[in-house]
Amino acid sequence: MQVYIADFGKKKDDIGLVAEVDGKIVGAVWVRIMNDYGHLNDTTPSFAISLYKEYRGFGIGTAMMKKMLCVLKERGYTQSSLAVQKANVAVEMYKKVGFQIVEEKGEEYLMLCNL
């Protein structure tokens, strides 16, 4: 897990956003170029997202993903990637925001979004 958070913010490719409801942070999405399961190459940021369970299903995760994709495009990136368990219900949300499955790795999908 340290690959996702260690020294976050010290590299130019580290970008994070949070979702807030009634003054409480309920979720976050962040990207960085890292050698994680979603690693595609050294110019493609990998996504990580987390949302408290009780706030899922309201479009918050989708909104965070869409906003981050806009930020990446504004900063000149041409694509982003992520890895997700095949059984994860979020696979459909990732497809909805523009990610496509490019590879199957055991129990996971490697997904790519062209910006």
C-alpha positions as CSV (number, residue, x, y, z in Angstrom):
1,M,0.0,0.0,0.0
2,Q,2.9,2.4,0.6
3,V,3.4,2.8,-3.2
4,Y,0.1,4.7,-3.2
5,I,0.8,7.1,-0.4
6,A,4.5,7.3,0.6
7,D,5.8,10.9,0.1
8,F,2.6,11.8,-1.8
9,G,2.8,15.3,-3.2
10,K,6.5,15.4,-3.6
11,K,6.5,14.4,-7.3
12,K,4.9,16.5,-10.1
13,D,2.7,13.6,-11.1
14,D,1.1,13.3,-7.7
15,I,-2.4,14.8,-7.8
16,G,-5.2,14.3,-5.3
17,L,-8.8,15.4,-4.9
18,V,-11.3,14.8,-2.1
19,A,-15.1,14.7,-1.8
20,E,-16.7,16.5,1.1
21,V,-20.2,16.1,2.4
22,D,-21.5,18.3,5.3
23,G,-17.9,19.3,6.2
24,K,-16.7,15.7,6.3
25,I,-14.2,14.2,3.8
26,V,-16.0,11.1,2.5
27,G,-13.7,10.1,-0.3
28,A,-10.6,10.7,-2.3
29,V,-9.1,10.0,-5.7
30,W,-5.4,10.4,-6.4
31,V,-3.0,9.6,-9.2
32,R,0.7,9.2,-9.5
33,I,3.1,7.5,-11.8
34,M,4.0,4.5,-9.8
35,N,4.9,0.8,-10.2
36,D,1.6,-0.6,-9.0
37,Y,-0.8,-3.2,-10.4
38,G,-2.2,-0.5,-12.8
39,H,1.2,0.6,-14.1
40,L,1.3,0.9,-17.8
41,N,4.4,3.0,-18.4
42,D,6.5,5.8,-16.9
43,T,4.3,8.6,-18.5
44,T,0.8,7.3,-17.5
45,P,-0.6,8.1,-14.1
46,S,-2.3,5.3,-12.2
47,F,-5.6,5.9,-10.4
48,A,-6.5,5.1,-6.8
49,I,-9.9,5.9,-5.3
50,S,-11.5,5.4,-2.0
51,L,-15.0,6.2,-0.8
52,Y,-16.7,5.4,2.5
53,K,-19.2,2.6,1.9
54,E,-22.2,4.7,3.1
55,Y,-21.5,7.3,0.4
56,R,-21.3,4.8,-2.5
57,G,-24.1,4.7,-5.1
58,F,-24.7,8.5,-5.1
59,G,-22.4,9.4,-8.0
60,I,-19.7,10.8,-5.8
61,G,-17.1,8.3,-7.0
62,T,-18.1,9.0,-10.6
63,A,-17.8,12.8,-10.1
64,M,-14.4,12.4,-8.5
65,M,-13.1,10.2,-11.4
66,K,-14.5,12.6,-14.0
67,K,-12.9,15.6,-12.3
68,M,-9.6,13.9,-12.1
69,L,-9.7,13.0,-15.7
70,C,-10.3,16.6,-16.6
71,V,-7.4,17.7,-14.4
72,L,-5.1,15.2,-16.1
73,K,-6.1,16.4,-19.5
74,E,-5.6,20.0,-18.5
75,R,-2.1,19.1,-17.4
76,G,-1.2,17.5,-20.7
77,Y,-1.6,13.8,-19.9
78,T,-3.0,11.7,-22.8
79,Q,-4.0,8.6,-20.8
80,S,-4.4,7.1,-17.4
81,S,-4.6,3.6,-16.1
82,L,-5.9,1.5,-13.1
83,A,-6.1,-2.0,-11.9
84,V,-9.3,-3.4,-10.5
85,Q,-10.5,-6.8,-9.2
86,K,-12.8,-8.4,-11.9
87,A,-15.5,-8.9,-9.2
88,N,-15.4,-5.3,-8.1
89,V,-18.7,-3.5,-8.8
90,A,-16.7,-0.4,-9.6
91,V,-15.6,-1.9,-13.0
92,E,-18.9,-0.6,-14.5
93,M,-18.3,2.9,-13.1
94,Y,-14.8,2.9,-14.5
95,K,-16.2,1.9,-17.9
96,K,-18.8,4.6,-17.7
97,V,-16.2,7.4,-17.2
98,G,-14.2,6.1,-20.2
99,F,-11.8,3.3,-19.0
100,Q,-11.5,0.2,-21.2
101,I,-10.2,-3.2,-20.3
102,V,-6.8,-3.6,-22.0
103,E,-5.5,-6.7,-20.2
104,E,-6.6,-9.4,-17.9
105,K,-4.1,-10.3,-15.1
106,G,-5.4,-13.3,-13.1
107,E,-8.2,-11.9,-11.0
108,E,-7.7,-8.3,-12.1
109,Y,-8.3,-6.1,-15.1
110,L,-5.8,-3.5,-16.3
111,M,-7.9,-0.6,-17.6
112,L,-6.9,2.4,-19.7
113,C,-8.6,5.7,-20.3
114,N,-7.5,7.9,-23.3
115,L,-7.9,11.6,-22.5
